[in-house]
Amino acid sequence: MVRLLSTLLFLAGLMAGTHAWGAHAFALYGEPKYPAGFRNFDYVNPDAPRGGELFLANPDRRTSFDKFNPFSMKGVAAAGLSNLMFETLATSSSDETATMYGLLAQDMVLAPDRMSMVFRLDPKARFNNGDPVLAEDVKYSYDTLLAKGAPQFKSIFADIKQCVVLDARTVRFEFKSLNRELPLIVGGVPVFSRKWAAGTPFDKIQLAPPIASGPYLIDRYDVGRSIVYRRNPAYWANEVPTRRGMFNFERIVYRFYKDDVARLEAFKAGEFDVVVEYSAKNWARAYNGPKFRSGEIVKRELKHSNGAGMQGFMMNLRRPQFRDPRVRQALGLALDYEWMNRQLFYNQYKRIYSFFSNSELGATGMPGAGELKLLEPLRAGLDPAVFGPAPVPPDTEPPASLRANLLKARELFRQAGWEYRDGALRNASGEVFGFEILDDQSALSRVISVYVRNLKKLGVQVTQRTADYALVQKRMEEFDYDMTTQRLPDVTSPGNEMFDIFGSQAADIKGSNNVWGLKDPAVDKLVAALVAAETREQLVSAARALDRVLLHKYIAVPHWFSPTHRVAYRNRFGIPDKAPLYYQADPYVISNWWQAKPR
């Protein structure tokens, strides 16, 4: 009754005009950096010229595409779609955490009991067919993503009760529980027109161009070869503060290459303009020559403050050979990072040590008071080691050594029932311990080979399987793998997406991001505590407690990270003087740079 009364008073205030519309932003913790009426974000050039063109290569391992719907499960979406064509009610800034500013929404108001959020749409907002963006489109988008979108939407939207249309340009999201992150989640719902591919089931939409509100249109495409985006001449948000100075290129062209070697040679030949390099070997040895010396091509490392998150060899706990944590810990001892960094990576990396590496969210040392407050009620279901020091990755720097680590691994295998005999690691029934490493990156083959070589010393039989992006994606969606390489998204303020990554319910939802198949009640409760955090301090404690528990489960063999983005580009672009704090290189180039010289 109290909640109902609070909501009624809130709505009455809106209708009477007594509630202050004009909440231009929402900050989960503290106050937004940018005040009402701000002109632009600090890290853009508001006077950047528009025009010109940007040529790019496929940004990941996808070598083709077969759909223009980035939100459905099956198929491979064309590069650039989400960033260039779809917009959300609100958008984050790249120099603060857990804060959003209006984009499609002109105003936003959180109910006093925090159980609903109302957005009022900007009357200028238009889809690329000229139709206004209306509340019915917002509701349609949310309902469709929940019912027909990729599985992770069900996890992310789990605490949202419904979306309600209040009038033509006002929509209210109602919540099931007091989850403090929900305003940010609903602000991030991508919006598209009810008319998009009308008559076609949403999950069957293939090459129907999206009817959305973003700055670009699909100009033309050639499946397997290229896709060209053209800036919408009638783009509605040119002067909106969260878009001013951004998306300046007239055309953005993606060209697709079959492998990293072909892509690098194409870049040197001038077929495209910018490459973000993830291979330390390539960066050290392949980016040189006359064009680099003359300044025609610039080689640059762009600093960032991103949390590194977790990248590593991920074990599928759905497979019986990985269910014992002693086995998983033993597998981690076989990776010789220090040797790899010297011999393969030219000492360009740092070791990942946490699921929230390179941030204050990672667990280190003994648990603090805030962590213990969350961990103590769960003690009965936790490994007692959780209450000791946080695990650190094994190393091989003297006096440590790979040999000592492998001896420790052999003992862990023995405790788990696996011993070396007859040329292999076997259990009491004589079965050989083995698995397949699935990957879509040929550049990682040499890394995997070194790891496999060390595992063979233990008697572990490993098969390397490198396949194309589409096949790997399909197998990942079906959880059809033993071990694979994976990188979790960088996060500065983790929230509901943690349910999709670590939650028990997501483990059985095909296409979810719970690659491990992790099911643990303690982890579920810690994720819930993280999502419910009311202050940044509480969030940090919950993240560290969660990290501590995950690290003691040894579900990943941690890799490495770089504190910079390695970017090479043709010297014809304007770049803002000030860089954002938290950003990925590809979206940054697309949204913040501009053409300073013709091609």
Secondary structure as UniProt FT lines:
FT   HELIX           2..16
FT   STRAND          25..27
FT   TURN            36..37
FT   TURN            42..43
FT   TURN            46..47
FT   STRAND          53..57
FT   TURN            70..71
FT   TURN            79..80
FT   HELIX           81..85
FT   STRAND          87..88
FT   STRAND          90..92
FT   TURN            94..95
FT   STRAND          99..102
FT   STRAND          105..110
FT   TURN            112..113
FT   STRAND          116..121
FT   TURN            123..124
FT   TURN            128..129
FT   HELIX           135..148
FT   HELIX           152..156
FT   TURN            157..159
FT   STRAND          160..167
FT   TURN            168..169
FT   STRAND          170..175
FT   TURN            180..181
FT   HELIX           182..187
FT   STRAND          190..192
FT   TURN            194..199
FT   HELIX           202..204
FT   STRAND          216..222
FT   TURN            223..225
FT   STRAND          226..231
FT   TURN            233..234
FT   TURN            236..239
FT   TURN            241..245
FT   STRAND          251..255
FT   HELIX           260..268
FT   TURN            269..270
FT   STRAND          274..276
FT   HELIX           280..285
FT   HELIX           290..294
FT   STRAND          297..303
FT   STRAND          311..315
FT   TURN            317..318
FT   HELIX           320..322
FT   HELIX           325..333
FT   HELIX           337..343
FT   TURN            346..347
FT   STRAND          350..351
FT   TURN            355..356
FT   TURN            360..361
FT   HELIX           369..375
FT   HELIX           376..381
FT   HELIX           384..387
FT   TURN            398..399
FT   HELIX           402..415
FT   TURN            416..417
FT   STRAND          419..421
FT   TURN            422..423
FT   STRAND          424..426
FT   TURN            428..429
FT   STRAND          434..439
FT   HELIX           442..444
FT   HELIX           445..457
FT   TURN            458..459
FT   STRAND          461..466
FT   HELIX           469..477
FT   TURN            478..479
FT   STRAND          483..487
FT   HELIX           497..502
FT   HELIX           505..508
FT   TURN            510..511
FT   TURN            515..516
FT   HELIX           521..531
FT   HELIX           536..553
FT   STRAND          556..558
FT   STRAND          560..561
FT   STRAND          564..570
FT   STRAND          573..574
FT   HELIX           585..592
FT   STRAND          594..595
//
